[in-house]
């Protein structure tokens, strides 16, 4: 398996990792460097999987929870 981080704004790959733990640690480092969680896409892929079996990327609150980052409710997206 390959864990990948992508810049959601530019659509460019940031980096790929051999383990999920490494990728999530890098998510935390990006947040510490000033990135917003909504700017980061987290994906997992396996060359053995068919295209339709690759899970969708996660971002935002879901990625924050997965990475163990506290979500600031004052900045939460709201619908009207």
C-alpha positions in Angstrom: 0.0 0.0 0.0 1.0 3.6 -0.6 -0.3 6.5 1.4 -0.3 9.8 -0.4 -0.8 13.5 0.6 -2.0 15.9 -2.0 -2.4 19.7 -2.1 -6.2 20.1 -2.5 -5.7 23.7 -3.8 -3.2 23.1 -6.6 -3.9 19.4 -7.2 -0.2 18.6 -6.8 1.2 15.6 -4.9 3.0 16.6 -1.7 4.6 13.2 -0.8 3.9 9.5 -0.5 4.7 7.2 2.4 5.2 3.5 3.1 3.0 3.6 6.2 -0.1 5.3 7.3 1.6 6.4 10.5 4.3 8.3 8.5 1.7 10.0 6.4 -0.4 11.1 9.4 2.7 12.4 11.2 3.5 14.5 8.1 -0.1 15.8 8.1 0.5 17.0 11.7 3.8 18.6 10.6 2.1 20.4 7.7 -0.5 21.8 10.1 2.2 22.9 12.5 3.8 24.7 9.5 0.6 26.6 8.8 -1.4 24.5 6.3 -5.1 24.3 6.8 -6.6 20.8 7.1 -8.9 21.5 4.2 -5.9 22.0 2.0 -4.6 18.5 2.4 -6.0 15.4 0.8 -5.1 12.0 2.3 -5.3 9.0 0.0 -4.4 5.3 0.2 -3.7 3.1 -2.9 -2.5 -0.3 -3.6 -1.3 -1.3 -7.1 -3.2 -4.6 -6.8 -6.6 -2.8 -6.4 -8.9 -2.1 -9.3 -9.6 1.6 -9.9 -13.1 1.3 -8.5 -11.8 -0.3 -5.3 -9.5 2.7 -4.4 -11.2 4.6 -1.5 -12.0 8.3 -1.8 -9.5 10.8 -0.4 -10.3 12.3 3.0 -9.7 15.9 4.2 -11.1 18.4 6.6 -12.6 17.2 9.9 -12.3 13.5 9.0 -8.6 13.8 8.3 -8.1 15.9 11.4 -9.7 13.2 13.5 -7.6 10.5 11.8 -4.4 12.4 12.4 -5.3 13.2 16.0 -5.6 16.9 15.5 -8.2 18.8 17.6 -10.9 20.4 15.4 -11.5 24.0 16.2 -15.3 24.3 16.3 -15.1 28.1 15.7 -13.6 27.3 12.3 -16.0 24.5 11.5 -17.8 24.7 8.2 -21.5 25.3 8.6 -24.4 25.0 6.2 -27.2 27.5 6.2 
